[in-house]
Amino acid sequence: MINWDRVNELRDEVGVEDFCEVSAMFLEEVEGTMVRMIATPDLSTLEEDMHFLKGSALNLGFADFSRLCQAGETAAGNGQSETICLNDIYDSYAQSKAVFQEHLSRTMAA
């Protein structure tokens, strides 16, 4: 679900002190995009939105979420937006975020 090697790489790149801030910023941007997608669905921006979510997911190591976003981006790009199950994508994000935050709270407290 989470590519912990990528998480550790990001933490090493930005430093331990800035890691929480950077990861919080990524999560905020992802959630903002998903809230907008729910509130005002727009098939004309779905491919772009999926691409953004995929990139953010890769940066944070959210491997499963990234794969779903990649599949959504490809489907939207092929004119098959109706085949994308956004609920599965949202659920994957929520699960990934929960695992990520639980792991961080344990490792940062240690």
trRosetta pair geometry for C-beta under 8 A, 3 or more apart (Angstrom, degrees):
i j d omega theta_ij theta_ji phi_ij phi_ji
1 62 7.6 -31 160 -152 68 60
1 63 6.4 157 163 53 17 96
1 64 4.9 -34 -130 -3 59 126
1 95 6.9 -96 -153 125 138 107
1 96 5.8 -164 168 -103 101 79
1 99 5.8 65 108 48 138 166
2 7 6.6 15 167 -33 111 132
2 61 5.2 51 -172 127 77 105
2 62 6.4 -31 -109 -104 71 45
2 63 6.4 160 -124 8 13 95
2 96 6.3 137 -74 -151 89 86
2 99 5.7 -156 -25 111 128 124
2 100 5.8 155 -104 -79 142 82
2 103 7.2 -137 74 4 165 156
3 6 4.1 48 105 10 111 115
3 7 6.9 160 95 -15 60 83
3 61 4.0 -134 64 -157 79 88
3 62 7.8 -75 16 -6 85 11
3 63 4.6 107 -35 -54 97 113
4 7 5.1 -48 -146 35 44 117
4 8 6.1 45 154 -19 71 102
4 61 6.5 97 -78 174 21 151
4 103 7.6 -122 -107 175 111 158
5 8 5.8 -55 -149 39 30 110
5 9 6.2 35 150 -23 64 107
5 61 7.5 163 61 -123 51 125
6 9 5.4 -52 -145 35 33 116
6 10 6.4 34 155 -19 65 102
6 58 7.4 -114 -161 177 156 55
6 59 7.8 174 165 177 120 18
6 60 7.5 75 120 122 117 20
6 61 3.6 168 79 -91 112 96
6 63 8.0 147 17 -61 139 91
7 10 5.9 -54 -151 35 29 110
7 11 6.4 30 150 -18 63 107
7 60 7.0 23 -95 178 82 53
7 61 4.2 -70 -47 7 80 157
7 100 7.4 -174 -105 -136 139 96
8 11 5.5 -53 -146 37 33 114
8 12 6.3 33 153 -18 65 105
9 12 5.7 -56 -149 38 30 110
9 13 6.3 33 151 -24 64 106
10 13 5.5 -52 -146 33 32 114
10 14 6.4 1 167 6 67 108
10 19 6.9 114 121 -132 89 96
10 22 7.2 -157 165 110 111 137
10 23 7.6 105 124 -73 138 94
10 59 6.6 92 -97 172 136 70
10 60 7.1 -26 -14 -112 169 38
10 61 7.2 -125 -1 -28 128 107
11 14 6.8 -71 -141 50 23 88
11 15 7.6 -68 174 107 55 9
11 16 6.2 34 -179 -94 99 57
11 19 4.4 16 -122 -108 76 144
12 15 7.9 29 -164 -75 22 31
14 18 4.5 -112 154 90 104 115
14 19 5.5 142 82 -80 114 62
14 22 5.1 -19 167 -20 175 157
15 18 5.0 65 68 23 95 99
15 19 6.7 -141 92 -35 44 85
16 19 5.6 -41 -147 2 30 122
18 21 5.3 -63 -162 46 58 113
18 22 5.6 56 144 -24 86 108
19 22 5.8 -59 -144 39 29 109
19 23 6.1 22 162 -14 67 109
20 23 6.0 -57 -142 41 27 106
20 24 6.1 30 157 -21 63 109
20 104 7.5 130 -104 180 87 136
20 108 7.5 56 -74 -104 121 151
21 24 5.8 -56 -147 36 27 112
21 25 6.4 30 153 -22 62 105
22 25 5.7 -54 -151 32 31 113
22 26 6.6 32 152 -18 64 103
23 26 5.6 -49 -150 35 36 113
23 27 6.4 36 153 -18 66 105
23 60 6.3 103 -134 -122 87 106
23 100 7.7 -164 -175 160 132 127
23 104 7.5 -172 99 -95 164 157
24 27 5.7 -54 -147 38 32 111
24 28 6.2 36 153 -22 65 107
25 28 5.7 -54 -147 35 30 113
25 29 6.4 27 156 -17 64 106
26 29 5.9 -59 -149 37 29 108
26 30 6.3 28 155 -18 65 108
26 56 5.4 157 -165 -162 95 99
26 59 6.1 -150 -122 95 142 123
26 60 5.2 167 127 -61 153 119
27 30 5.7 -55 -147 37 31 111
27 31 6.1 27 157 -15 66 110
27 60 7.6 94 -62 -98 75 157
27 97 6.4 100 -131 -125 118 115
28 31 5.9 -58 -145 41 27 108
28 32 6.2 31 155 -23 63 108
29 32 5.6 -51 -145 34 30 114
29 33 6.6 31 155 -18 62 103
29 56 6.3 -157 93 -112 112 144
30 33 5.9 -58 -155 35 30 109
30 34 6.4 22 153 -14 66 108
30 53 6.1 91 -136 -127 90 78
30 56 4.9 -177 -75 123 103 152
30 57 7.5 99 -111 -61 137 72
30 93 6.7 -173 152 -149 128 133
31 34 5.7 -56 -143 40 34 108
31 35 6.1 37 156 -22 68 105
32 35 5.8 -51 -144 34 29 111
32 36 6.5 28 156 -17 62 106
33 36 5.8 -58 -152 37 30 110
33 37 6.3 32 151 -22 65 107
33 49 5.9 160 -180 -151 115 94
33 52 6.0 -166 -117 103 160 131
33 53 6.2 -156 101 -71 145 93
34 37 5.4 -51 -145 35 35 115
34 38 6.4 33 155 -18 66 103
34 53 7.4 82 -64 -101 91 128
34 89 8.0 -164 -118 119 115 106
34 90 6.1 128 -164 -107 133 92
34 93 6.8 -138 -70 57 158 169
35 38 5.9 -57 -151 37 31 109
35 39 6.0 22 156 -14 67 113
36 39 5.8 -59 -137 43 29 106
36 40 6.1 -37 -177 44 67 95
37 40 7.7 -81 -125 66 13 56
37 41 6.3 44 180 -103 58 62
37 42 7.8 -108 -126 28 60 76
37 46 7.8 92 -135 -110 113 72
37 49 5.8 122 -84 -179 121 157
37 86 6.8 -163 138 -147 126 139
38 41 7.3 1 -136 -60 15 84
38 86 7.7 168 -85 144 76 141
38 90 7.8 59 -69 -88 120 143
42 45 4.7 33 100 26 114 103
42 46 7.0 -167 95 -44 58 75
43 46 5.2 -25 -147 -14 43 124
43 76 7.5 -170 -166 -139 72 101
43 81 4.9 120 -143 115 105 173
45 48 5.0 -60 -165 50 69 114
45 49 5.4 74 134 -29 88 103
46 49 5.6 -55 -141 38 30 112
46 50 6.2 30 159 -19 65 106
46 72 7.3 -110 165 163 99 101
46 76 4.3 -155 107 -124 105 141
46 81 5.2 90 72 -126 163 122
46 84 7.1 170 178 37 134 161
47 50 5.9 -55 -148 37 28 110
47 51 6.4 31 151 -22 62 107
47 73 5.6 84 -154 -150 65 64
47 76 3.7 -166 -73 112 76 122
47 77 4.9 103 -126 -64 132 72
48 51 5.6 -53 -149 34 31 115
48 52 6.5 32 153 -19 64 104
49 52 5.7 -53 -150 35 32 111
49 53 6.3 29 154 -16 65 107
50 53 5.7 -54 -144 40 32 110
50 54 6.1 38 154 -24 65 106
50 69 5.0 168 -168 -170 76 76
50 70 7.6 156 158 -79 107 15
50 72 4.1 -153 -125 104 138 105
50 73 3.7 -168 112 -70 121 74
50 76 5.8 162 10 12 141 139
50 84 7.7 -103 -82 -132 138 150
51 54 5.7 -52 -147 33 28 114
51 55 6.5 27 155 -17 62 106
51 69 7.7 160 -75 158 15 106
51 73 5.0 102 -65 -121 68 133
52 55 5.9 -58 -151 36 29 109
52 56 6.4 26 155 -15 65 108
53 56 5.8 -57 -147 39 31 110
53 57 6.1 35 154 -23 66 108
53 65 7.6 -106 159 156 102 101
53 69 4.4 -150 100 -125 104 139
53 72 7.9 4 64 67 131 135
53 89 7.5 44 140 180 158 125
53 93 7.9 -71 -164 -83 119 128
54 57 5.7 -57 -148 36 28 113
54 58 6.4 28 154 -19 64 105
54 66 5.3 86 -150 -151 67 71
54 69 3.7 -169 -72 113 78 123
54 70 5.2 102 -122 -64 135 67
54 73 5.9 -44 -24 -26 142 139
55 58 5.7 -52 -147 34 31 111
55 59 6.5 33 154 -20 63 104
56 59 5.7 -54 -152 33 33 114
56 60 6.5 13 157 -3 66 109
56 62 8.0 6 115 33 72 125
57 60 6.2 -69 -149 47 29 98
57 62 4.0 -89 -156 71 83 108
57 63 7.7 164 155 -63 105 13
57 65 4.5 -150 -132 101 134 104
57 66 3.7 -175 112 -73 126 80
57 69 5.8 163 8 13 145 143
57 93 7.8 -101 -95 -104 111 87
57 96 7.7 17 -139 129 99 168
58 61 7.7 41 -172 -71 29 25
58 62 7.6 -78 -51 51 24 72
58 66 5.1 95 -62 -119 71 142
60 100 7.0 3 162 -127 116 153
61 100 7.7 143 76 -108 102 115
62 65 4.0 -15 145 42 116 123
62 66 5.7 139 94 -29 75 90
62 92 7.9 115 169 143 112 95
62 93 7.2 29 -177 -120 152 61
62 96 4.3 64 -139 174 107 151
62 97 7.9 -3 -103 -58 132 59
62 100 7.2 -47 -83 -56 93 135
63 66 5.7 -58 -148 34 25 114
63 67 6.6 26 156 -20 63 103
64 67 5.8 -52 -152 31 33 111
64 68 6.7 30 152 -15 65 103
64 92 5.4 -138 120 -160 103 117
64 95 7.9 -31 80 86 138 118
64 96 6.4 -166 58 -74 101 116
65 68 5.9 -56 -153 37 33 109
65 69 6.4 31 151 -17 66 108
65 89 7.2 87 -149 -159 75 67
65 92 4.5 163 -94 130 72 109
65 93 5.1 90 -126 -83 132 61
65 96 4.8 -66 -29 -14 126 157
66 69 5.6 -57 -147 38 32 111
66 70 6.2 36 153 -23 66 104
67 70 5.6 -50 -147 33 31 114
67 71 6.5 32 154 -17 63 103
68 71 5.7 -53 -150 36 33 111
68 72 6.3 33 150 -18 65 107
68 88 6.2 -152 -145 121 139 100
68 89 4.9 179 134 -103 128 76
68 92 5.2 142 8 30 153 165
69 72 5.4 -54 -147 39 34 113
69 73 6.2 38 152 -23 66 103
69 89 6.5 98 -74 -139 68 118
70 73 5.6 -50 -145 34 30 113
70 74 6.4 30 154 -17 63 105
71 74 5.8 -54 -149 37 30 111
71 75 6.2 30 154 -18 65 108
71 84 7.7 155 116 -113 86 85
72 75 5.7 -54 -142 38 31 110
72 76 6.1 29 159 -17 66 107
72 84 4.5 74 -128 -131 90 125
72 86 7.8 81 -121 -91 141 64
72 89 6.2 11 -45 -78 148 141
73 76 5.9 -56 -146 39 27 109
73 77 6.2 27 155 -19 63 111
74 77 5.7 -59 -148 39 28 113
74 78 6.3 15 157 -9 64 112
75 78 5.9 -67 -148 45 28 103
75 80 4.3 -89 -169 84 81 101
75 81 6.5 133 127 -88 96 32
75 83 5.1 -128 -157 71 138 109
75 84 5.2 167 86 -61 143 94
76 79 7.8 51 -178 -65 31 16
76 80 7.2 -101 -70 63 23 59
76 81 4.9 50 -111 -89 73 86
76 84 6.6 4 -55 -39 89 143
80 83 4.6 -6 156 14 103 120
80 84 7.6 125 117 -30 76 83
81 84 5.7 -44 -165 12 50 117
84 89 7.4 2 175 -25 98 131
85 88 4.2 55 103 6 112 113
85 89 7.0 160 98 -12 63 84
86 89 5.3 -54 -152 38 43 115
86 90 6.1 43 151 -20 73 103
87 90 5.6 -52 -143 38 33 110
87 91 6.1 34 155 -20 65 107
88 91 5.7 -54 -144 38 29 112
88 92 6.3 33 155 -22 63 106
89 92 5.8 -53 -148 34 29 112
89 93 6.6 30 153 -19 62 104
90 93 5.7 -54 -153 34 32 113
90 94 6.4 31 152 -19 65 106
91 94 5.7 -55 -147 36 32 111
91 95 6.3 30 156 -16 66 107
92 95 5.9 -56 -146 39 30 109
92 96 6.1 29 155 -18 65 110
93 96 5.7 -59 -145 39 28 110
93 97 6.1 29 157 -21 66 108
94 97 5.8 -53 -144 36 27 112
94 98 6.4 29 156 -20 62 106
95 98 5.8 -55 -150 34 30 112
95 99 6.5 25 155 -14 64 106
96 99 5.9 -58 -149 39 30 107
96 100 6.0 32 154 -21 66 112
97 100 5.6 -56 -143 39 29 115
97 101 6.1 22 161 -15 66 110
98 101 6.1 -58 -142 40 25 105
98 102 6.2 26 158 -19 62 110
99 102 5.8 -57 -145 37 27 111
99 103 6.2 27 157 -18 64 109
100 103 6.0 -61 -151 37 25 109
100 104 6.3 21 155 -16 63 110
101 104 5.6 -53 -142 39 32 111
101 105 6.2 33 158 -22 66 105
102 105 6.0 -55 -147 34 28 109
102 106 6.6 23 155 -14 62 107
103 106 6.0 -61 -152 38 30 108
103 107 6.1 14 159 -8 68 113
104 107 6.0 -62 -137 45 29 101
104 108 5.6 22 167 -15 69 115
105 108 6.3 -53 -130 41 23 105
105 109 6.2 21 164 -19 58 115
106 109 6.2 -64 -147 37 23 107
106 110 6.6 25 156 -27 60 109
107 110 5.7 -51 -148 26 33 115
